[in-house]
Amino acid sequence: MDFFNFKELEKLNLHDINLGIRPFISSFIILVISFLLIKLVMVVTQKIIEITKFNEQREKTLKSVIDSVAAYFILTFAILNIMSEFGLIKKATIITGAGILTLIAGFGAQNLIKDVINGFFILFERQMKVGDFVGINEEYFGTVEEIGLRSTAIREWSLRKVYIPNGQIKTLKNYFKDRARVIAEVVIPFEENHEEVQNTLKEICSIINDRHADRLYKIGNTNYSEFDVLGVVSLDGRYGGAKYIITGVVMPHHQWFVRNRLYETILIVFNEKNIKIGYPKPWFYEDSDKN
């Protein structure tokens, strides 16, 4: 699309140019609005970058690029509108050109727009923050290091850093949101005394509640979810015995630490009381038809 019709400009004479007071006033208003829009874009990008946790140098670079592109488009259309006010070009030409440019930009930046919109809602809804341990799309698990409008970066347990476009985030599990439930499964052989096992597990729960009281989830000064025994949840012989479950709610950052201390305490106390822990055992059948 050619914004300037050179054949018409060749035919243009001074009498066709509108030199009245109205075009000058309109041009002044257009310039003021244009500079206000540019200032607005700069303020908005600064506010958005302030709530993100990106590398400082990349933040400045990204802001500079966005501000420059926005200023270019705004000033370009401002100049075209001013030329239209003076009768140098037709307004229909501006509208048509703007429509074509918008369409081209839309097709070329579909994924970018999708990433930015999704990134905006992740930030606005505070679905995660830097330092949270998250699972994304049931594929990536790690600690959030950067959250941007375009992508999110997490550090996996292997210390690999993974960048995920925000538009590709379908499911998000935040393991550090408010509280976390620790679930420990213990399998005890059927031959063990059920009552003794139950009392021993309750004793272990009391030990954990006392040792790690500062890590339990509290509302005020009250513990609402101390560790307790749910009882037997399965008698499936494939596990090697009866399955017991212990559960408790802790502050999210301590869930794995407390879980590991719980398993250690179970081993120590069970060894002291000579209670065995079950495990799957192979079964052998004798064929009675064989001689």
N, C-alpha and C positions, 0 to 999 in steps of 0.2 A: 504494500500500500504506500503510495507516494502522498505525503501530507501536502506537498506544494505542487500545484498545477502550474508548471512553468509556462504553458501555452496561454493560460489565463493571465499570468503575471506580465507576459509580453504585451497583452492587449490592454493591461491596466494603465490608466492615466491618473493624474493627480486628482481629477474631479471625482473619481470613484472612491478615493480614500476618505473615510469619515474622520474629520479633524475637529469635530465638535467637542464640547466639554464632557459629554456623557462617556465617551470611550476612555478618557483620562481618569475619570472617577472610578469607572468599572475596573480599569487596569490596576489602579491603586488598591482597590478592595481585593482583587485577585491576588496581588503580591502579598498583602497583609495576611490573607487566609493561608496562602502557601507557606509563608514563614512560620505561621502559628502551627500548621500541620507538621512541618519539619521539627519544630520544637517539641510538639506532642509525641512524635515518634521517638525522639531522643530521650524524653522523660520516661516513656513506657518501657523502652529497651533497658534503661538503667534500673528501673524498678524490678523488671523481670530478672535481670542478671543478679540483683541483690538477694533474691530469694532462692537462687540456684547455688549449687556448690560445684563450680567448675574451676579449672585451672585459671588463675588470675590473668595470665598473658592471653590465653585463648578467649577469656571473657572480653577483654579489651579489643581483640581482633574481631570477634564476632559482632560486637556492638558497632565497631567502625564500619564493617561491611554492610550491616543492616541499615545504619544511618545514611551511608553514602548512596545505596541503591534507592532508598525511600526518597532522599532529597533529589536524586536524578529524575525519578519519575514525576514527582510533584512539580518540580521546576519546569520540566519539559511540557507538561500539560498546562502549566500556568502561562508559559510563553505562547503556546499555541492558542490559548483562549484570548490572550491580549491581542495577538495578530488578528484573531477573528473579530474582536471588538472594533478594530480599525478597518475591517473589510478586506484584509489581505488574503484570508482564506475563509472557506465556508465552515460553519459549525458542524454540518453533517459529516464533513471530512474528519473532524476531530473525534466525533462519536464513533464513526466507523473504524477509524484507526485504533481508538482506545479499546473497542470491542475485540478487534483482531488480536491486539497485543495481550489483552487479558486472557483470551482463549488459548493463545500459544503458551503463555506463562502457566495457565492452569494445567494444560496437558503435560508440560515439561516438569512441573513441580508437584505432581499428585502425591508421590510418596513423601516428599518433604512436608507438604501441608498436613498430611495424615500424621506424620511423626510429631510435628509441632503441636497440633491440636491435642493429640493423646498426651504429649508431654505436659501441656498446660493443665490438663485435668489431673494428672498425677501430682503435680505441684500444688494445685489449688485444693485438692481433696486430701493432701498430705498422706497419700497411700504409703509412702516410705520416706526415709530421710537418710542422710549419710551416716554410716555406722550400723544400720540395720542389717540383720542377716535375712536374706530373702530367697525365695525360690521362684523363678520366672519360667512360665510355660512348662513346668515339670521337667525342665531340661538343664537350666542353669541355677546353681546354688552358690551363694557367696555373700560377702559383705559389700554393701553399697559404698562406693568411693566417690562417684560423681553422678549428679542428676542434672541433665540439661534439657532444653526444649527439643533438641534433635535426637539425643540418645542418652542411655543410662549405662554407666560402667560399674561392674561388680568384680571383686577379687575372689576367685575361687579358693578352695582349701589348698589346691596345688600351687597357689600364688599366681596363677595365670589371670591376667586381666581381660575381661570380656566386655566388649561394647555391644549393646543391644539397641537397635533403633526402637524408639518409643512406639511407633506404629505397629511393631511386631509383638508387643507385649499383650498377650491374650488373658493369661491368668497370672496373678501375683500373690504369693504367700509371704506374709511378713511374720517372721518368727519372733520379732522383738516388739510386737504391738501390745502394749498394756500389761499382759500377763501370759504365762505359758504353763501348760499342764505336763507334769512329768509322769510317765507311765512306765512302770517296771513289771515285767513278767517273770515269775519264778515257777519252775516246774519241780514238783516234789514227788518222789516215787510213791505209788499207792500203798506200799508197805509201811510207810512212816505214820506216826500217830497224828491224826488230823488236828486234834485239840492242841497238842504241843506245838505243832507247826503254826497254827493260828496265833497262839499266844506269843511265840517267838517273833513272828512278823510284826505284831503290834508293838512288841518291845523295840524292834528295829525302827519302827515309825516314830516312837517317842524319842529315840536317840537322835534321829535326823531332825525332828522338830526342835529339839533343844540346841543342837549344835549349829543349825543353820536357820535360826529364828529370824535373823536379819535379812535372809534371802527369800522368806516366804512372802506371798502376796497378801498385803494387808489393806484394809479400808480403815483409816484412822490408826488406832492402836490394836485393832482386833484382827486376829487371823481367821479368815473365813474358809480357808482350804488347806488345813494342815494335812500332813501325810497320814493315810489310813489304809487299812486292808479292805478291799472290796469283796474278798472271799474267793471261793473256787469258781472259775468261769468256764472250765472245760475239763472233761474226763476222757478226752480222746487219747487212747493208748499210744498213738503215733508220736506224741510229745514225750513219752517216757514216764508219764505220771499225771497227777492232777496239777492244773495250771492255776496259780494264784496271781492276783494283780494288786499292786500297791500304786496308789496315785496321790498326787498333791499338786497344788498350784503355787508357782514361785514367780519372782520377778523375771521377766523374759531373758535378761542378759546372763542369768545364772542357771538356766534350765539344764544344760549339759554338765556343768560342774556338779550340781546337786545330784543329778542322775547317776553320775560316776561314783560319787561318794556313797550313794545308796547301795549300789551293787557291791562296792567294797565292804560296806558294813554287813551286808547279807552274808558274804563269804566268811568274814571273820566270826560272826556270831554263830553261824551254822557249824563251822568247824569246832568252835568251843563246845557246842551242845551235841556234837556228833550227829547232826541232821544231814542227810544226803540230799544232793541236788540231782534231779532226774535228767536223763538224756535218752534219746531214741536208742532202742536196742534191736538188733536183728533177731528175727524169729526163724526157727528151723522146724520144718515139718518132715516127719518120717512117712514114707510111702508104705502103707501096710500091705500093698499088693506085691511088693518085692519080697523074694525069699531071702 
